[in-house]
């Protein structure tokens, strides 16, 4: 027994010695990284969720800093305010970096840049232009003044909290002014102008920032950088939030709906239309939409459908196309005074022209198909047999049986007796009986004969 115990103790000691280095490595704390997020395009609820997810990850990793690279024309007011609140209450220091060269922080982007602990810009970028625009009217001017006053107060509040130029922040809203990166640095709107991310981390190293996390001295030079991109679902939703893509999805949904109505039955067109509409309304929820534009687009499709199903194809077709064009133009132009955070959003005129051309071509194709179908003989029932030839299976005097188009029918002769085996031609239908004449006859049957035959 003592020998067995000694062997067990020896094995255990050997295992501890072998695992000790690994335990020492695992016990060492991981290096605190700099977490990098990228926000591009319109600021929407998806941007808010992405930023909040990034800040949570940064807190879990005990990140030294979160750098948010921004390039945006603006966004929804509610989304912008949620981003600002998240940045002001961030558990880790944040740096908003307008980059790369050629990028902008307009409208909502200006508010977000001011809200970072560090505000930085790359050369050849700009910031500002946060003044709301209205479609006019005295009442609209009043709404505009209210929106501008509210946004100016918010801009001044954020700039004061971060120790930046509050007067310019207010002016950017009230007068729609913008600054280059160099001008913004000179006027105290931002803290740093940096050519790239590495230069930014070197320049802000050693700076002290104060926020919800307390007072922190940044140690960013040479720090490990970790990028956190949007996941696949976020990238897809963000992609379709582009106004041109949203318009294409909405138009495609209406075209497929038109195709489904032209060919009834739940088919690929109907399913595709439903999918396009769902994706389109997901995208429209992130954009400033004029619902009158949506109504005009729908009216245009309704007029086209009614025109195809009635005898007023040309008039209603032109009216439908006109409504569709007007709806396309005002789709992203709300009548109320928009928030200063909202970007200037419009659909490309070339895209509108292309969609309208496709719609017009589709309408003409369907109309031509309807005209061709109306000129063809009936394709079902006894009427489709009119004009065809067959053979008498019995004497038709005046009634009997004939075979036409490989089918046996009751028939009635309107040209006297027809013997069994003779060729016959169908000239009409009376109830469920075919009206026939000898196939080789040249006689023309007048209305009186037809009426007499139909009384049987």
BELLIN-V743978 format. One record per helix or strand of 2 or more residues. SS is the DSSP state (H for helix, E for strand). FROM is the first residue (numbers start at 1). LEN is the number of residues. Records with the same first field share a line. If there is no record, write none. Layout:
BEGIN
SS = FROM-LEN  FROM-LEN
END
This chain:
BEGIN
H = 2-26  45-16  77-12  108-8  138-24  166-9  181-6  197-8  232-9  243-20  268-17  291-19  313-18  349-27  382-4  447-8
E = 34-7  65-8  94-5  104-3  118-4  126-3  178-3  192-2  208-4  214-4  225-3  389-4  399-6  407-7  423-8  433-6
END
